[in-house]
Amino acid sequence: MNTDKHRIRNDLILIGTLLVIALAAFIFVKINKSAGDYAVVYVDTVEEARFSLSEDTKYKINGANGGINTLVISNGSAFLEDADCPDRLCVKQGSISNVGESIICLPHKVVIAIESGDDEEAQYDGVAK
């Protein structure tokens, strides 16, 4: 009976510690986000267009395989308003505005990436083909 109390107490301590670590990681990520300056459109890994997030605009993207995506930039963020891909997951991703965030449409080979105006900050870990 005594060991059950110790086991429950130890489990609660472990759960509490994990929650504190998760909360600290969440706060760290939120604090270190930086607002982007540009929404960059890539089609099949080639940069097709670059738009300032400070100017509202709408742009029709001609993706691979004849696909069409509609990019909207509004109030400092970018999102895909429409796409004619089968699952429309890219539209469901919502809006992005921080450096490093992206929206990807695999069927059309379209990537919208948020980048900084500072060239040193806009570095890549790698390129996949």
C-alpha positions in Angstrom: 0.0 0.0 0.0 2.8 2.4 0.9 4.6 1.7 -2.4 1.4 2.6 -4.4 1.4 6.1 -2.7 5.1 6.6 -3.6 4.4 5.5 -7.2 1.5 7.9 -7.6 3.5 10.7 -6.0 6.4 10.0 -8.4 4.1 9.9 -11.4 2.6 13.3 -10.4 6.1 14.8 -10.0 7.0 13.4 -13.5 3.9 14.8 -15.1 4.3 18.2 -13.4 7.9 18.4 -14.6 7.0 17.5 -18.1 4.3 20.1 -18.2 6.7 22.8 -16.9 9.2 21.9 -19.6 6.5 21.9 -22.3 5.3 25.3 -21.2 8.8 26.7 -21.1 9.5 25.4 -24.6 6.2 26.9 -25.9 7.0 30.3 -24.4 10.5 30.2 -25.8 9.2 29.6 -29.3 6.6 32.3 -29.0 9.1 34.9 -27.8 11.7 34.1 -30.5 9.3 34.5 -33.5 10.2 37.3 -35.8 7.8 38.9 -38.2 8.7 38.4 -41.9 9.1 41.1 -44.6 8.3 39.1 -47.7 6.1 36.2 -49.0 8.2 34.4 -51.6 6.5 32.1 -54.1 8.4 29.0 -55.3 7.1 26.7 -58.0 9.1 23.5 -58.5 11.9 25.0 -56.4 12.2 28.1 -58.6 11.4 31.5 -57.2 8.5 32.9 -59.2 7.5 36.0 -57.2 8.3 38.0 -54.1 5.8 40.2 -52.3 6.1 42.6 -49.4 3.9 41.7 -46.5 3.2 45.4 -45.9 1.3 45.7 -49.2 -2.1 44.0 -49.6 -2.3 42.1 -52.9 -3.8 39.0 -54.6 -1.7 36.8 -57.0 -2.7 33.9 -59.2 0.1 31.2 -59.0 0.4 28.9 -62.0 1.7 25.7 -60.3 3.1 22.5 -61.8 0.8 20.2 -63.7 -1.5 23.1 -64.7 -2.6 23.8 -61.1 -3.8 27.2 -59.9 -3.4 28.6 -56.4 -4.6 32.1 -55.3 -2.3 33.8 -52.9 -3.6 36.7 -50.8 -1.5 39.1 -48.7 -3.5 41.1 -46.3 -2.7 42.9 -43.0 0.9 41.6 -42.9 0.1 37.9 -43.5 -0.2 35.6 -46.4 -2.6 32.8 -47.1 -3.9 30.7 -50.0 -7.5 31.8 -50.7 -8.1 29.1 -53.2 -6.5 26.1 -54.9 -7.7 23.5 -57.4 -5.8 20.6 -55.9 -7.8 17.6 -54.8 -7.4 17.9 -51.0 -6.9 21.7 -50.6 -4.7 21.2 -47.6 -2.7 24.3 -48.6 -5.9 26.4 -48.2 -6.6 24.9 -44.8 -3.2 25.8 -43.5 -4.3 29.3 -42.7 -2.2 32.5 -42.7 1.5 32.9 -42.1 3.5 35.9 -41.2 6.7 34.9 -39.3 10.1 34.1 -40.7 10.4 30.4 -41.4 6.8 29.7 -41.8 5.5 28.2 -45.1 2.5 27.0 -47.0 3.0 24.0 -49.2 0.9 22.6 -52.0 2.4 19.3 -53.0 0.2 18.5 -56.1 1.2 21.9 -57.7 4.7 22.0 -56.3 4.1 25.4 -54.8 5.8 26.8 -51.7 5.0 30.1 -50.1 7.7 31.0 -47.6 8.0 33.9 -45.3 11.4 35.5 -45.4 13.2 38.4 -43.8 14.6 41.4 -45.6 17.9 40.7 -43.8 20.0 38.4 -46.1 22.0 37.0 -43.2 18.8 35.8 -41.5 17.4 34.2 -44.6 19.6 31.2 -44.7 18.6 27.6 -45.5 19.5 24.4 -43.8 19.3 22.5 -47.1 17.5 22.2 -50.4 15.6 19.1 -51.4 14.7 18.1 -54.9 
